[in-house]
């Protein structure tokens, strides 16, 4: 019977060993499957976290770029504003000097001749019809105009003459103010003070 016991025991051991090997094999497969699942989940979460991190980084980069662009735009605007202010100062200085020279010219002997020529030219250029002549009282008396003159304030109209044909709607303006304004545009383009 001992022989049988050892044969049964051998079979049991063999069976037990086979079951244990099978169990170990199943355990190894399960561990491998768990590890694969774990790796898959970790990779998926890693990708998800990396995607979120990338989006956040891109958001921060965009915000920083926008902030930098705003700072550059503001600096350009401030510089342009300062440049415009400086340009206006230069223009005003130049044209105040020109105005002073025109006022001095209006006090000279040549002014009377110039004014008479401009009045004659304005009357001719405005054509036939009812007209209004605009000039200062001082200038009217200076050249002895006999026609009706619409008096204008010396504050706004400090020299020259303007003739308006009321029937034809023609205005011929040889006032110092108009002549100076015509020069302003030329001055800007020729002086290089035009700002884009």
C-alpha positions, 0 to 999 in steps of 0.5 A, a space after each residue: 500500500 505504501 507503493 500506492 501511496 507514493 504513486 498517489 502522492 506522486 500523482 498528487 504532487 504532479 497534479 499539484 505542481 501542474 495546478 501550481 504551474 497553471 496558477 502561476 502562469 495565470 497569475 503571471 498573465 494577470 500581472 502582465 495584463 494589470 501592468 499593461 492596463 496600468 501602463 495604458 491608463 498611466 500613458 492615457 493620463 500622461 497624455 491628458 495631463 500633457 495636453 492640459 499642460 500644453 493648452 495652459 502653456 499656450 494660453 500663458 504664451 498668448 496672454 504674454 504675447 498679447 500683453 507685449 503687443 499691447 505694450 508695444 502698441 501703447 508705446 508706439 501710440 505715445 511716441 506718435 502722440 509726442 511726435 504729433 505734439 512736437 510737430 504741431 509746436 514746430 508748425 505753430 512756431 513757423 506759422 506764427 513767425 510767418 504771420 508776424 512777417 505778414 503783419 509787418 508786410 501789411 505795415 510796409 509801403 509795398 503792401 498798399 500796391 500788393 493789396 490793390 493788385 489782389 483786389 483787382 485780380 479777385 474782382 476779375 476772377 470772380 466774374 460778373 454779378 453782385 459781389 461782396 468784398 471782405 477786408 478790414 476797415 484799415 485796408 479799405 481806408 488804405 487803398 480808398 475802396 469806394 464799393 461797399 465792403 463787408 468789414 471783417 475783424 482784424 483779429 481773424 482777418 489780418 490782411 488781404 482781401 476776399 471777394 465773393 460773387 453772390 450770383 455765381 457762388 464764386 469765392 476768390 480768397 487772397 486773405 493772409 489767413 487763406 494764403 498761409 493755410 495754403 502754404 501749411 499743406 506744402 510746408 508739411 510735405 516739403 518739410 518732411 513733418 508728415 506723420 503716417 
